[in-house]
C-alpha cells in the first residue's frame, strides 16, 4: 500500500510539473504572439504612414501630371497655331516671290524702254546742240549789232545831259530855281508833320471822350437797373430802405 501511495504521489508530481510547463509554454507563446502582434502593429503603422506618404506623393504627381497635360495641350494648341501661321507665311512668301518675279520682269522691260528712250534723247540732244550752236552764232551777230546801237544811244544821251548841265551852270538862275524847289519841298514836309501831329492829338482827344462816354453809359445803365429793381419791389408791395428812397425816389 505504501508503494501505491508513492506511485500516486509520483504521478501527481508529474502531472503538476506537466501543467506548470504547459502554463509556462502557453504564457511564453502568448508573450511571443503579443510581441509579434506589436511588431506587426508597428509594421502596419509604418506601412500606413508609408502608404499615406505614397498617396500624398501620388496626389502631387497626379496634380503635376495634370498640369503637364494642360501644358502639353496648350503647347499642342500653340503648335497648331504656329503651323497655321507658318502655312499663311509660306503662302505669303510664295505670293511675294511671284510679285518679285513680275516686278523684276517689269523692271527689265522698263530698263530696256529707258535705254531706248535715253538713246533717242541723246540723238535728239545732239541735234539740239547743233541747232543751238547755229542759233547762238546767229544771235551773237544780232546781239553785237544791238549792243553797238545801245552804246551809241547811251553816248548821245550822255552828251545831251552834258550840254544841259553846261547850260544850267552858265545860267545864274539855275541853282536858285533848284534851291527854291528844295525849300518848297521842305515846307510841304513841315506842313505834313504839323498836320499829322494835330491829327494825332485829335484822335487822342476823341479816344478820351469815347472812354468817358463809355463810363457814363455804364453808370447810367447801373442806375436804370437799380430803378427797375426797386420799381419791381414796389409793385410787389416791398418797401425799399430809406436810403434807396432818398437816392432814387426824392419827395
Secondary structure, 3 states (H helix, E strand, C coil): CHHHHHHHHHHHHHHHHHHHHHHHHHHHHHHHHHHHHHHHHHHHHHHHHHHHHHHHHHHHHHHHHHHHHHHHHHHHHHHHHHHHHHHHHHHHHHHHHHHHHHHHHHHHHHHHHHHHHHHHHHHHHHHHHHHHHHHHHHHHHHHHHHHHHHHHHHHHHHHHHHHHHHHHHHCCCHHHHHHHHHHHHHHHHHHHHHHHHHHHHHHHHHHHHHHHHHHHHHHHHHHHHHHHHHHHHHHCCCCCCHHHHHHHCCC
